[in-house]
Amino acid sequence: MHRMERDTDHLESPAIVWFRGDLRLSDNEALAAACSHASLIPVYIRETSCSARPLGAARQWWLHHSLARLASDLENRGTPLVLLTGKPAELIPQLVKATGASTVYWNRRYDPAFSDADAALKAELQSDELVAESFPGQLLHEPTRLRTGSGTYYKVYSPFWRAIESGIENRPPLDAPESLKAFPGISRLESENLEDWGLLPTKPDWSGGLRETWTPGEAGARQRLADFLEDRLKGYSERRDIPGVDATSGLSPHLANGEISPAQIIEAMRDADTSASSDDRTTFRKEVGWREFSWHLLVNQPELAKKNHNSKFDDFPWLNDDEALVAWQKGQTGYPIVDAGMRQLWQTGWMHNRIRMVVASFLTKHLMIDWRKGEEWFWDTLVDADAASNAASWQWVAGSGADAAPYFRIFNPVLQGEKFDPQGDYVRRFVPELEKMPAKFIHKPWSAPDKVLKTAGVSLGDTYPTPIVDHKRARERALDAYKQIKDAA
């Protein structure tokens, strides 16, 4: 039955609200639509059938806590959350049959593996004369619809952002419902126990730094947004590149887990009573825009995490150096700004954006290790691991992506440290063995006199590693490799 043809009889039966990447009650169009029904059945399914990439360990940790808070929020408004494991194509029809529901609502997801499965399920439900509706909400735009004047998808960020920026004001976010009407028989649906899903690390429990750093859930997202607008939006355009200060929004994991929508962020920033400059606001909006652009790329190029956007990089002579890869992963490269970033990632599940570019450049250009190895590590260790942003950003740094930084733009890790962490505050925090090094040498301890090293308690090659590659020679090697594929093109 098509939406235009049906009457309101379906409102007398319960509606199933299928939560996925939208673990929030506010600005949730699927939930809002279900509130017009006699009752509702909120469900989250741990999927076993979809070909989409499984969540990494850090995202699993976050998912556990986010689901726990969502369940609590729903319970406080009148209904429990049903947890199930299996294939949605089987479980959703089973729920329909068990409850008499005539309607299923969900908010769209844009990972091609998920969206294809969702489309098939929607078609099946509608063929059974059920109402199956999906809604936007995870992005400011619909990636399948936005096209250039020539009918292709955007491959350069600036014109893409100009194309969607004018539409930002067009979708005001929805308030959370004050109360919800639970399906009377919901307690008989045999919801699974979240603890049994094994999403939390146990032996060992490496999540202590994550617990100290983050508050998963919708309330945590709202508080972090409020704190950012009050304390850090002013000066954002200048301070966002300084890793030693708390100057960024920290909203990326909340966005990745659907605890807040980009529309909510944009509206809150517009309405915030701050003295932030137009440059601060524009710069932050463009950060939201990069996430949008990344999803635009992934939807139109489904193998973005596996295949080079620029095919000439298919012949790039990447090196298989497991020892160097492990040194990079553990923050033992001998370059303090790189090591600080990798250790911040391991401790907190997050890394400052400027440093993400530095460590990605170091892996792909200094070590000449395939960007896909770095993307895989970030996928497993980032609490904000995002299928689109992770792949698009790695390809951007490697030089193989859309609108990419040129491959010959090779970050000098010493100069990057001296420019963005001039006093070494960031390095001292995450590389404590260099805590007593003077600022003059903290980003290049190998250049310090023996007396300075001894006073700082640093023994190169013992308490802190010597550089695993020489910057100048590594740069020349990378440029030679780039020249090879350029000449062969």
BELCORQUI-V156869 format. One record per residue. N is the residue number from 1. SS is DSSP state (2 for helix, 1 for strand, 0 for the rest). Layout:
BEGIN
N/SS  N/SS
END
This chain:
BEGIN
1/0  2/0  3/0  4/0  5/0  6/0  7/0  8/0  9/2  10/2  11/2  12/2  13/0  14/0  15/1  16/1  17/1  18/1  19/1  20/0  21/0  22/0  23/0  24/0  25/0  26/0  27/0  28/0  29/2  30/2  31/2  32/2  33/2  34/2  35/0  36/0  37/0  38/0  39/0  40/1  41/1  42/1  43/1  44/1  45/1  46/1  47/1  48/0  49/0  50/0  51/0  52/0  53/0  54/0  55/0  56/0  57/2  58/2  59/2  60/2  61/2  62/2  63/2  64/2  65/2  66/2  67/2  68/2  69/2  70/2  71/2  72/2  73/2  74/2  75/2  76/2  77/2  78/0  79/0  80/0  81/1  82/1  83/1  84/1  85/1  86/1  87/0  88/2  89/2  90/2  91/2  92/2  93/2  94/2  95/2  96/2  97/2  98/2  99/2  100/0  101/0  102/0  103/1  104/1  105/1  106/1  107/1  108/0  109/0  110/0  111/0  112/2  113/2  114/2  115/2  116/2  117/2  118/2  119/2  120/2  121/2  122/2  123/2  124/2  125/2  126/2  127/2  128/0  129/0  130/0  131/1  132/1  133/1  134/1  135/1  136/0  137/0  138/0  139/0  140/0  141/0  142/0  143/0  144/0  145/0  146/0  147/0  148/0  149/0  150/0  151/0  152/0  153/0  154/0  155/0  156/0  157/2  158/2  159/2  160/2  161/2  162/2  163/2  164/2  165/2  166/0  167/0  168/2  169/2  170/2  171/0  172/0  173/0  174/0  175/0  176/0  177/0  178/0  179/0  180/0  181/0  182/1  183/0  184/0  185/0  186/2  187/2  188/2  189/2  190/0  191/0  192/0  193/0  194/2  195/2  196/2  197/2  198/0  199/0  200/0  201/0  202/0  203/0  204/0  205/0  206/0  207/0  208/2  209/2  210/2  211/2  212/2  213/2  214/0  215/0  216/0  217/0  218/2  219/2  220/2  221/2  222/2  223/2  224/2  225/2  226/2  227/2  228/2  229/2  230/2  231/2  232/2  233/0  234/0  235/0  236/2  237/2  238/2  239/2  240/0  241/0  242/0  243/0  244/0  245/0  246/0  247/0  248/0  249/0  250/0  251/0  252/2  253/2  254/2  255/2  256/2  257/0  258/0  259/0  260/0  261/0  262/2  263/2  264/2  265/2  266/2  267/2  268/2  269/2  270/2  271/2  272/0  273/0  274/0  275/0  276/0  277/0  278/2  279/2  280/2  281/2  282/2  283/2  284/2  285/2  286/2  287/2  288/2  289/2  290/2  291/2  292/2  293/2  294/2  295/2  296/2  297/2  298/2  299/2  300/2  301/0  302/0  303/0  304/0  305/0  306/0  307/0  308/0  309/0  310/0  311/2  312/2  313/2  314/2  315/2  316/0  317/0  318/0  319/0  320/0  321/0  322/2  323/2  324/2  325/2  326/2  327/2  328/2  329/2  330/2  331/0  332/0  333/0  334/0  335/0  336/2  337/2  338/2  339/2  340/2  341/2  342/2  343/2  344/2  345/2  346/2  347/2  348/2  349/0  350/0  351/0  352/0  353/2  354/2  355/2  356/2  357/2  358/2  359/2  360/2  361/2  362/2  363/2  364/2  365/2  366/2  367/0  368/0  369/0  370/0  371/2  372/2  373/2  374/2  375/2  376/2  377/2  378/2  379/2  380/2  381/2  382/0  383/0  384/0  385/0  386/0  387/2  388/2  389/2  390/2  391/2  392/2  393/2  394/2  395/2  396/2  397/2  398/2  399/0  400/0  401/0  402/0  403/0  404/0  405/0  406/0  407/0  408/0  409/0  410/0  411/0  412/0  413/2  414/2  415/2  416/2  417/2  418/2  419/2  420/2  421/0  422/0  423/0  424/0  425/2  426/2  427/2  428/2  429/2  430/2  431/0  432/2  433/2  434/2  435/0  436/0  437/0  438/0  439/0  440/0  441/0  442/0  443/0  444/0  445/2  446/2  447/2  448/0  449/0  450/2  451/2  452/2  453/2  454/2  455/2  456/2  457/0  458/0  459/0  460/1  461/0  462/0  463/0  464/1  465/0  466/0  467/0  468/0  469/0  470/0  471/2  472/2  473/2  474/2  475/2  476/2  477/2  478/2  479/2  480/2  481/2  482/2  483/2  484/2  485/2  486/2  487/2  488/2  489/0
END
